[in-house]
Amino acid sequence: MMIRANKRDEVLSSTSMWMCTSCYNCVARCPRGLPITHIMHGLAHYGKRMGMKPKNQPTEKFGQMFWDNLIKKGRVNELKLGLGLYFKDGFAEGVKVSMGKQKLGLNMMKAKRMSPMEMLGGHGVKDLSGFHAMLKKAEELEAARVGTRH
């Protein structure tokens, strides 16, 4: 409704689209069949690009941290991602959060989803240069697509 009411700045600076968990429940239940999840992600991406994302938005911070982790080796290094999340608010807070999550970490190690050896570099895709070339091409295509809409 805010979009229809031409409240662009209010929509783009809202936290609503950043809270979308991509469960697609809204899409499944929408009587008009609207792709609400895609709209929410599109609004968040556009708001970020326009510099209108809410300050200190935790979902956006996690997404950026996840992306930065992923592009290094083509796969997520769970240990480094977890430690980055735990220590993002400082050392003392990181220790506190880590101690509270130690059971989760141990269970991930038992399930072979995480290894202390990940600190030495971790696993990655076989063709990292091909992976980076694919990302570069996707960025070029997105830039061309976005450029034609403005």
N, C-alpha and C positions, 0 to 999 in steps of 0.2 A: 504494500500500500504506500510505503514511503517513496518507492521508486515512481509509482504513478503520480504521487503528489509533488514530484520534481524536487525531492529533498536529497539530492545527490551527496552533498557533503556529510549530512547526518547519516546516510546509509553507509558511505565508505569509511567513516570514522567509528562506526558501531562495532561492538565486539561480537555481535550475533553470528556473522559468517565465520568468524574464527573459532567459534565453539562447535561447529559442525564436526561430527565424528565419522562422517562418511558411512553411516550404517544403512543408508538408502531407505529407511523406514518411511520417511516423508514421501519419497518417490513412489513407493509401493502403495501408499494410502491416498495419494492425491487423486481426487475424483476427476481432475482435468488432465492427468497424466503429465504434469510439468516435471522437468528434470531438476528438481529443487537442489539436490546435492551439487550438481554441476554449476548451477547458478550461484550457490553459496561460495564454491571454490573460485569461480570466475570473479565474483565481487571481491573476495579477499585478495586475489592476485592483482586485480586492477587497483584496489585501494592501496596495496603495497607499492605498486609501480608509480602511483600518483603521490606517494608520500603521505597517505592519509590513514595508515594503519594505527590502531590505538597504541599508545606508549606501553612498553614492557609487556607486550602480549605474549603469554607463555606458549601458546600453541604455535605461533609464528616462530618463536625462538627455537622450539623443539624441531619444527620442520626444517629450519635453516641448519641447525646442528646435524640433523639426520642427513640432509643433502650433502653438506660439507664432508661428512664421514663417508658417505657412499661414493662420491666421485673420486676419492683418493685411490681406491683399489677396485671399484666396480661392485663391491659387496660391503655390507655394513659390518664394521668391527664393533660387536656388541659391548666388549669390555671398554673400549675407548668412548663409545657413545654413552654408556652408563656412567662412567666416571665424569665425563663432561657434564652430564645432567646433574649429577650429585654435587659437583663442585662449582657449578655456575654462579652460586651466590656466596662464594668464599670458602676458605679452607675449613674453618670451624663448622660451618653448616654442612659442608661436604662430608666431614668425618661423622657428624651426627646422622645424616641421611644414610651414609654407607653402613653404619652400625645397625640401623633400623632395617636395612635391606639385605643383610648378610645371608639370611635364609634363601632369599630369591637368587642371589649370586651362586650360592652353593648348589642349589637345584639346577641352575643353568649349566654349571660345570658338570654335574652328574649326567645331565641330558646331552652333554657335548655341544651345547649351544654357545658356550663361552669357555675360553681357556686363558690362563695367566700368560701364556706364550703370545697372546694377541698383542701384548705391549711391545713385542719385538717387530711388529710390522703387520702381522695378521695375514689372512687369506685374501685372495682376489680373483678376478676373472683371468682367464688364460690370455686373452688378447686385450690388454689394457689400452693400447693405442687405438685399436678398433672401437673399443667402448667410448673413449674420449672423442673420436671422430664422429660417432653416432650422436653423442650429446651436442657436439658443435653443430652438426647438421640440423638437429631438432631445434636448437636455439635460432639458427638462421631461418628456418621455416616459420617459427613462431614470430620472429621479428618482422618477417615479410607479411605474415597474416595480420599482425597487429598494426603494422604500418599502413595497410590498405584501408583500415577502418577509421583513421583519423583524418 
